[in-house]
Amino acid sequence: MSRNTLKTLAVITASALALTALPATAQENSFDPTVLQPVPTDFDPPRTSWGDPDMRGMFPIDNIASLPMQRPERYGDRFYLTDEEYAQRLEQQGGSDERYEAEDQSGTIGMGHWVESDASGRRTSLLVSPADGQLPAMTEWAQERYQNGRSSWTPNTYFDWVSDFDTWDRCITRGFPASMFPFRYNNGIRVMQAPGFFIISLEMIHDARVIPIVANKAEADAMRWPDNVRTWMGQSIGWWEGNTMVIETTNIEDGDSVSESGFDRGPSPLNMATMGVPPFNTIPTSRQANVVERVTMTGPDSIAYELTYSDPEVFTDSWTARLDWTRNDEYEFFEYACHEGNVQVRNYITAAAAGVENIEGGAGEGEN
């Protein structure tokens, strides 16, 4: 069975699961598309040998990679598509499959393989709170840093050294929570479990989150690192609330894309390679950044993943995204050899230097 066939089956499964998440009356067009349906909690998942809900498996999120973070204006205040809009989405999915199959038959590799992103289900955006489907406004402090940030994604930027690039350019990390959202490729997510641990392994850059499990939030709070101890992915600690794994992450590396010091630069909490995210990868992160995730099995092959982000120095309110994960245990991780052969950083710096020389010689336009 080809990867394209497996991908199509995953999309069909996800679409069916998305329909079952709606009230029965939805298929009769009598439900209210402006009301977000709650995450189903009636599924009783299998158990591990040590008694935890068993979520182990491969859950690639290619099938929601074309679902935008923020709700497009044409959908107004609706969380869900109409029947006509949903039919159009399925038709677009068919076109993606055709491009993939055509490349397989011709023995070529192009955008059909490179960009494997197919919107599934009836949702209009990943963002479910605020209810208008839009990210909250940035604070004045954050907006200034966002507008003045520098990365390979910002226009008219002069690149003098590696510290002018963001952490994704440099193959360090996409940052957190950006790493949990879909991209144009490498969208594999593997869930592993062991007694006392919940592990989320990510295909892109191969970030692995090894999350200790405690009894409750109070016990998690007692285990927190000192404020000055920080990592790119933060400190994640989880606990079970019924069949839902709740994970709270603090101590996320703070910083912005403005500073000239590489030590003071940090990744954006949202990466522009996720559809519907603000451009440039220059949203700052403060020391108050906090992430709460809720991972709930809604069926034998489906997980509802919710992420709530709060950073009052950056956003004027918290926001929540909901992602539908669909099992595909045939999906494989490929090596993410980002540093090997990564000539982007060197070429940007070389090109910028050549532009300065041209200015001095009177023949160039200066900035790239």
N, C-alpha and C positions, 0 to 999 in steps of 0.2 A: 504494500500500500504506500503510495507516494506521500510526501510531506504535504503537498497541496491538497490531496484527498483528505488527509487527517485534519488539516486546517479547516476545510469545508465542513466536515462532520462536527468539529468543535464549535463552529459558528452556528450550525443548525441546532446543536444541543443547547448552546447559550441562549439562542433566540427562544427556544421552547421553554427553557427555565425562566427567562424573563417574562414570558406570557403567564406562566403559572404563578409568578409572584404578584400578579395583578388579581383583583377580584374576578370572580366568574363572570360578573356582568360586564367586565371590560370588553370581552369579545362581542358583546351586544351593543357596544358604544354607549353604555349608560353609566359608566364610571366617570369620575371627575378627574381629568388629566392634570388639573392644577393642584391636586393633593398627592403628596408623596406617600407611597405605600410603605408600611413598616417592614423591617426585615423579618421574614418568617422564622419562627422559633419552635415550630412543631416537629421538626425532624430530629429523631434520636440517633445520633451518629454511633458508629461502632466504637469500641473501646480498645485502647492499647493493653498490653499484658499487665501494665501497672495501673490501669484504671482511668486514664485520661481520655477525653474524646479524641478519636484517631483522625487527624487531618492530613496525614502523610500522603504525599503525591506530588505530581508535576502539574502546575496550574499556569501555563503561559497566558499572557494577556494580549496577544496579538489581536484577538477578535474584538477588543474594545479600543484599539489604538487610534481609530479614526473618530472616536467619540470625544468631542472637545471638552476641555476643562470647564470653560464658561459657556453658558447657554447662548446660542446665536439669537440675535434680536428677532428673527422671523418666528420663533416659537413663543414669544411673549412670556406668559407666566406658567407655561405648561411644562411639567416634568416628563411627559410622555408624548410620543408621536401619535398622529392620527393613523388610521388604517392606510390611507393613501400615501402618507409620508413613509410609513413603514415598508410598504411595497417598493417604493423608490429606493429605500436603503438596501433592500434585498437585491434589487436589480444592480445597484452599484457593486455589491459584493460579488455578483456573478461576473462583472467586468474584470474585477481584480483576479479572480480565479482564471479567467481566460488568458490574461496577460502572463500569469505564472506558467500555465500549461503550454502556451506558445513558445516560451523560452525553453522549457524542457524539451519540446519537440525539435527545436532548432539547434539545441546544444549550446545555447548562449546564456549568459547571466547579465541581467539588466535590472531596471527598476521593478519589474514584476517580482523578482526574488528579493531585491534589496529592501524595498518598502512593503512589508507584509503587514498591512494594517487594515482591518475590516471592522467597521462599526456594526455591533450586533445589539439585538434587543430593541426596546421601544423608548429608551431614555433619551432625553435631549441634551444632557451634559453629565459630566462626572460630578460636578459640584451640585450638592443638594441643599446646602445652607451657606449663605443666606438664600431665602426662598426665591429671589429674583434670578438666581443662577449666576451671579456676578461676584467676583472677588471683592471684598470690602476695600474701601479707599485706603491708600497708604497715608501714614502720618507725614507731616511736612518734613521731618528729619529723614525719613526713609525715601520720600520722593526725590529729595535733593541728591541722595546717594545713588538712587536708581538712575536718574538722568545723567549723572556724571561718571557712572561706572565704566570700566574698560574690560573688554574681552575680545575674542576673535569675532564675536557676533555684533559688536558695536561699529557703526560707520565712522569713517574719518578718524581712525585711531592709529597713532604711531606706536609701533612695537619696538621697544629698545632691548627688553630682556624677558626671560620666562615669567617674571612676576607680573607682566602686563596681561597674562592670559588667565582664564579661570581654571578651576580645578578639573573640569571635564576636558578642556583643551589639553591639559597636561597629563591626562590619564590617571589622575589621582582618585577622584570620586565624582559622582554626580551630586553628592551631598544628600542631606536628609531634611525633609521627606521626599525630595525630588526623585530619589532612587526607586520609590515605590509606585511611580506613575508610568503609564505606557509611553513608549518611544516609537521611532520609526522601524526599529529592528531590535534583536536581542532582548525580547520581552519575556524570557523564561523566568518563572518563579518556582522554586522547589521548596516544599515544606517538609522538614524532618523533625522528629521528636525523640527525646530520650528522657529517662526519669529525671525530673527537675529542670528540663530545658525544652524550649521551643525554638526551632531554628528556621530562619527564612534565608534561603540562598538565592542570589540574584545572578542572572546570566551576564548582564552588562557590567564590565569591570570586575565581575566575580566578587562583589561585596557579599559577605555572609554575616548575618545578624544572629549571634548566639545569645539567646534571651533566657536568663534564669527565671524560674517560676517560683513565686512565693505565695503565701496564704491570702494576702489582701493588699490594698493600697497602703495601709498604715505600715505594713512590714516593708513594702517597697520604698516608702519615704525614709525609713530608718537606714536603708542601705545606700542612699544616694552618695555619690562622690562629693568632695569639696567643690565649691563653685569654680575654683581655678583649674580643675581637672576636666578637660574637654576633648572630645574626639569628633571626627567628621560625621560619624553616624550617631553620636550621642551615647548615653547610657540607657538601654532599654531593659525594663523589668516587667514581667507579666504575671497575671494571676487569672484564675478561672472564675467567671461569674456564670454559674450554670454550665451550659455547653459553649459559651463564648469565651475565647481567649482575649483578655484585655491587656494591652501593652502601653505603658506610659514611658515616654522618652524625654529625658532632660539632658543637660550638659552637652548640648550640641555646639560644635565649634562656631563661634560668632565671627563676624567680619563683614567686609563689603568689597566692592570691586573698584573703589576709588583710591584707596591707599597705595602709595608707592612701595610700601614694605610688603614683601611676600608673606611675612608672618601675620600681618594684620588683614590680609585678604581672605575672604571666605566664599564658599559656594552659595548660589542662590537657592532658597528653599523650593523654588519651582524652576524647572528647566524648559526653555523655549521649544525643545524638541517634542514636548508634549503638546498636542494640538490645543489651541485656545488659551495658551499661557502668554502673558506679556513678553515681548521680545527682549533680547540682549543678555539674558542671564545675569542681571545686575541687581536684583532685589537683595537687600542686605538681610543679615540675620543678627539679632541681638542676643544677649545672655538670658533673656526672658523666654526664648522660644521653647515651646512645649508641644508635644505630639501625643495624642491618645488614639490608639488603634483598637478596633473591635473586629475580631475574626470569627465568623459564625458559619458552620456548615448548614446549608439550606436543603441539601439533598445529597445522595451518594457521590455525585460528581460536581457539586457546585458549592461555592463559598461566597458569602457576602462579606466584603472587606470595607470597613468604614474608617476614615482617618480625619481627625479633627485637629487643626493647627491653630495655635494661639501664640502671638508675639505682639504684645501691645505697643512696643516701641516701633513696630513696622506697619502693622495693619490696625485699623481702627476697630476691628471686631474679629472674632474667630471665624473660621470657615470649615466646612465639612464636605468631603468627597466620598462617594460610594462607588466601589468597583465590584463588578461581578466576575469572579474567577471561575473558570471552567476546567475541569480535569482533562488532561491529555497526557497519559503516561507514556505515549510513544514519542513525545517531544524530547529532543536531546539538546544539551548544552554543548556549544562549540567553543573552542578556545577563544578568549577575548584578548588577542595579542595587540594591545593598544600601543604600548611603548615601542614594540618591535616594528620598525618601518614607519613610525610616526614622524613624518618630515614636516608637518604643518607648522610647528612652532619655529623651527629653523628657517623655513621658507618665508614666513611672515616677517621675521626679524631681518633677514637678508634683503627682502624686497623693500622694507621700510628704509633700510640704510641706503639702498640704491636710489631711492627717491630723494633723500637728502643730498646725495652726491650730485644728482641731476639738478637740484635747485641751485647748488653752489656753482654748477657749471652752466646754469641758465637754460637747461633743456628739459627739466622734469616738472611735474605738477606737485611734487612734495609728498603729500599724504596718500596712502593707498585707500 
